[in-house]
Each structure stands twice: as structure tokens, then as C-alpha cells.
Amino acid sequence: MTIRIRHNAQGGLAALALFVAALAGCGGGGPLSNPSTVAQGTGATSQHLAFAYFQRCIDPIFTTQLPINGSTATNECAGSGCHNNTSGTGGALRIIPTAQVVDVTNPANTTAVIQATDMYKNFYSAQGETIINNPDQSLLLNKPLLRNVLHGGGLVFPSVQDPHAQLIEYWITHPAPAGADEFSTATYSMFTPPDPMNGTCNTN
């Protein structure tokens, strides 16, 4: 794509400044934003990440007020202008902040039922920002850490020791067993006790 800048109007430079400022917003969205593709690194598999762990331990991170760039200012990842599904400008990650928790232990909530929910849409979008078993190459973790990648929202997690970063890393490195889907009850061991609705989220 070629961008032509004409200087025959007094407001030309002001318009350019506004354009660049818009790109600096949460997630970019233009020629200065993140690459459209991510190379699969070592550890990429055909496995699935755990839906139960996502909805209990990961999705709440997106709707939590978190510090921005280490300041006292806070914002939500799923907020307007960031990764909100309707008003966000934050790239491919799209989060519906009003997504309701699904009781995965209720037999009435079949695979088809869960996949039609907003929570599953959040799960699917977030999983798309990961390379399973390889958190070091996963945008879902690298962007809020500002680890070798641009992030319009700035530094969100000060280090990999941040409790939220540890939850994301654990999720990425503990996929469902090979051949199992994202709803496998084997993933319930990611909680203590192994209760996907009430257990504590493990991080090690």
C-alpha cells in the first residue's frame, strides 16, 4: 500500500499527526500495527487449550482494571478502544466483556450449546493469539509484557512473575491431552480441587 501525502493544504501536517496518533491507540490497526501473521514456533501442536480454565482464570483478566505502563492510570483489556468486540481497535483479539460463565458440568450444556456462547467466542479469539506449549512466542502473553512486540495498550504486566501473566502462561502450557477437545474433563486437574466451577486456578 502506498500512502501519498500532499502538502498543498495548511492542515496537511495536522491531519498526518492525527493519523499517527490514531495508530498509537490500543492495538494500532494500520501500517504501523502488528504483523498480520505469526510464524509457528517450536511447540506448536494441534492440541486445544482448556475452555474451563479459560473462562474461570483467563477471561476475568480481560475485564479487570489493570495499571497502564506502571502508572496509577488503569484500563480494561476489554474496554472501549482496546479489545472490546464492538468498539475495540486492538487487532485480532476480540473480547465480549458481558460474556456469562457456562456451567461445564451441566449435561445440558453440550459442545454445540457452549460453542454458541459469548464465552466461547472469547475463548476462541484468545486461543488464536497463542502458540500452544510455547508462551514465549504467544502474542497473548508477549504483548502485555511488551516482549519484542508492539502493544498499543503499553506495558500491562510488569514481568512474567505478575499473577495474571502466570495464569496465561499456565493456560498455554497445559493444553488438553492429544486427541481430546477443549472440553476434556482431563483439564479439570488444572484446578485445586479439580472442580472447574469452584476450584482455585493452578499456576504451577
N, C-alpha and C positions, 0 to 999 in steps of 0.2 A: 504494500500500500504506500502511495506517495502522498505526503502532506505538503501542499503549496501554501506559503504564507505571503500574502500581498501586503505591501506597506503603503498603499495609496490612501489609507484612511487613518485618521488620527487615533482611532480606537483600536487599531490593529494589534499593537503590543499589549494593550489591556485585555483584549479578547484572548490572546495567547496565554497570558498569565492566568486567566480564569480557567482555560482549558487544562493547563498543567496542574492547577490547584485541584481541579475535579478529579484528575487521575490519582492524586495523592490521597484521595478519600479511601475509606476502608475497602481494600481489595483491588483497587485500580479498575481496570476494565478497558484499557486502550493499549496502544503500542508499548507503553512502559510497564504494563502489568505482567503478571507471572506467565511463564510459558504454557502453551495450551496442552502440552503432553508431558508426561513424566516417564522417564525410562524405567523399566522394571529392573530392580536390582537383585542382588543375591538374597534369597529367602522368599522371593515371590512364589506363591503357590496357587492352586485352585481351591484352597480351603475357604471357609466362611468365618467371619468374626461372629462372636456371640451376641445375639439380639438381646437376650435377657440382661446381660451385663451392660450393654449399651444403654438401655432405657433406664436402668437403675443408677448407673455410675457415671456414664459419659454425657448423656443428654442434659442432665441438670447443670453441667458445666456451662453449656451454651446460654443458659438463662440466669446465670449468676453474675452479679455486679463484680467485675474484676478491675484491678488497677491498670491504668494505661501508662506504659513507659516508666513504671516505677513511681508515678506521681500519686497524688491523692485523688485525682480525677478517675472516675470509673465508667465502665460501659459494659453492656452485654454483647457477647458474640452474636446472639440472635437479634440484636437491636436493629432499629431502622438505620439504613446506611451501611450496615456491616453485612451479616449473613442472614438477615431476615428474608424469608422466601418471597415476600411481595415487594419490599422496598429496599432490599439489600443490594450492594454493589460489590460484594466480596467474592467474586469469582464463582467457582463451581459449587462450593459448599453452600447449601441452602437449608435453613432450619425453620421449621414451623414452631414458633415459641409456645403455642397453645396446645401442642400435641399431648394427648392424655395417655397415662400409663395403661398398658394392656396386661390383664391377668393371664400370664402364660401358663398357669396351672389349671385354668378353666378349660375343660374339654370342648366347650362350645367355641372357644377361640381357636379355630382351625388355622392352618397355614394360610389359606385363602383369606380368612377374616383378618388376620394380623397384617397381611401384606396390603390390605386396603386402608390401613390406618395411617394417620399423620405421623405417629411414632415410627412406623416402618419407613416412611418416606425420609425421615430424619436419619434413621439408621443407614439406609441405602446411600444417601448423599455423603454421610461421614465416612462410610466404608470406602467409598470411591476416592477419598483423599488419603488412603493408606496403602502401604505395601506390606501385606501380611507377613508377620515374623520379622519385619525389618523397620523398626521405628525410626532408625537413623536416616531413612530415605522417605519417610512418610510426611507429606505436607501437613497433615492434621496436627502433628507434633512440631515439625520444624518451623512452621510459620509463626505460631505464638511465641516460640523461643528465639525468633529471628536467627535461625541457624542456617546460614548460607542461602537464604532466600528472602525476597522482599515480602513485607506484610503491611498492607495499608493501615491495619489497626495497631501497628507498632509492637513493641515488646509487651507480652501479656504474662508469660511465665518467666520469672527471673532466672530460673535454672531448671535442670531436669529433676532436681530434688523437690520442686514445687508439688504439693499434693495432687493438683489437677493434672500436671504432666505425668506423674507416676501412674495415675489411673489410666490415662490414654496409652501409655507405654505398655502397661499390663494387658490392656484390651488387645492391642496389636500383636503382642507376643503370645497370646493364649487363644488361638482360633479353635473352632470345633474340630474334633478328630477328622482325619482324612476320610472322605466318603460320607460324612454327616453334614446336615444342613445347619443353618444359623440358629435353629430352634432346638438343637440336640440337648437332651437333659444332661448329657455329659458335661456341659458347660456350667452346670449348677455348682460344680466344685470350685468355681471362681468366687463363691460367697462363703462366709462363715457365720452361722451354719450354712450348709448347701441349700439355701432357700432363696429362689430368685426374686421373691416378692418382699422378703423381710430381712434377708441375710446382709451382713456387712460386706462391703466391696473389698476383696483382697487386692493387695498391690505387690505381693511377693509370694 
